[in-house]
Amino acid sequence: MGIDIITPELYETRGFPDDDFRRLRRESPIHWYEDPAQGAPGFWAVTRYDDVVHVSRHPELFSSHARTSMFTELAEDDIALYQLMMLFMDPPQHTRQRMFVNRGFTPRMIKQLEEHIREVAHRLIDEVVTRGECCFVRDIAAPFPLYVICELIGAPMEDREKIFEWSNALVGADDPDYSTSPEDAREVSIQVLEYAHKLAAHRREHPGDDIATSLLEPDSDGKRLSSDEFAMFILLLLIAGNETTRNGASGGMLAFFQHPDQWQRLAGNRALLRTTADEIVRWVSPVNLFRRTALKDTEIRGQRIHAGDKVVIFYSSANRDEDIFADPYTFDIGRDPNPHIGFGGGGPHFCLGTHLARLELNVLFELLLDRMPDIRPAGEARRLRSNFINGIKEMPVRFAPSE
Ligand code: HEM
């Protein structure tokens, strides 16, 4: 069919393969994709909204076990290491753990973090605002969610640099500026797990008012997360909560640069902050795709899928499905309703950090409007070489210096 929806270099140079996604949604929504040149085994590419939701909501048909972001299986060593990670679990094992950690991420718990989130954003802006220029990714978008997570897990300030490096190495995409071999990533994972075990021991002795402390307490049935489960959850937070929000923030900023009318619109009507974060997540789709594996023979949209087949759901394509979104290729910060699935298709793995990510994006853009209202590009944004994360790794910006 002459399409290419996986080559990381193409994502780096042109962003989402919109033309190919449009064609797939129209002509072959459940498409067997095989490209020996890329060395990737075949998989079903699922590109329409309803089908991505269907796959997400039927874990009894489409398993998350040992899935990777990409198309290859996890190595045996990694399966052994990551089997306690919620992202790779199926119900009922997943259900138990998810119920346990949900209580740390309710809207009420997250609301309590707002002041801290505001402080972090102010501090990062303070550090650059007198200069009149900075790299939006390195100076603001990247440290912002990381510092918030450090607070969440009660990691001391002096460990933040180390945690920042770990986090970058863990999501090591196909980008030569970041790339980490699976062995290096495993090594870093082990270091993070050791660190999290120490954190758990410390928090048990010195409880704080952070989420880490609450997750170490028994639930209403008296059950606790084991230390291994706790440590793996910390590792997951570092992977799932960082790169995603970082790229939501930088991709959102870039979207405003490309649509200055929307920046002016928001400046003139702050009430639109209510719908802005969701439009940013739809537009940017920081997570492009996820993988499932069919557990039994089934059908999607009449297409036979065999047990064992790999099924890749493309959130970015679903978020531009013409059957769901009016003018899907328009960045409209007032879009309401906005049933995007940038946080997942609504199944059991639906993003745990949804409320947190929304709050982070809201706070950040509100403060940027206050403190850098004339923020503008000062050079080309450089994209990440990845078909998994829609990322920006460098984005020079300029603004009127102030105190
Ligand atoms: C899962 C997107 C921010 C924690 C996911 C999934 C997506 C996603 C697509 C997988 C859903 C599925 O498989 O059905 C995003 C985006 C974010 C963001 C776009 C920011 C704009 C965060 C934050 C945190 C977080 C801030 C936590 C601090 C998680 C966790 C999971 C997850 C723990 C796994 C849930 C499970 O397996 O049950 N996220 N995420 N995410 N996310 Fe997020």
Boltz pocket constraint, residues with backbone or C-beta under 6 A from the ligand:
constraints:
  - pocket:
      binder: B
      contacts: [[A, 56], [A, 86], [A, 87], [A, 88], [A, 98], [A, 149], [A, 236], [A, 237], [A, 240], [A, 241], [A, 242], [A, 244], [A, 245], [A, 248], [A, 281], [A, 285], [A, 286], [A, 287], [A, 290], [A, 315], [A, 341], [A, 342], [A, 343], [A, 344], [A, 345], [A, 346], [A, 347], [A, 348], [A, 349], [A, 350], [A, 351], [A, 352], [A, 353], [A, 354], [A, 356], [A, 357]]
      max_distance: 6.0
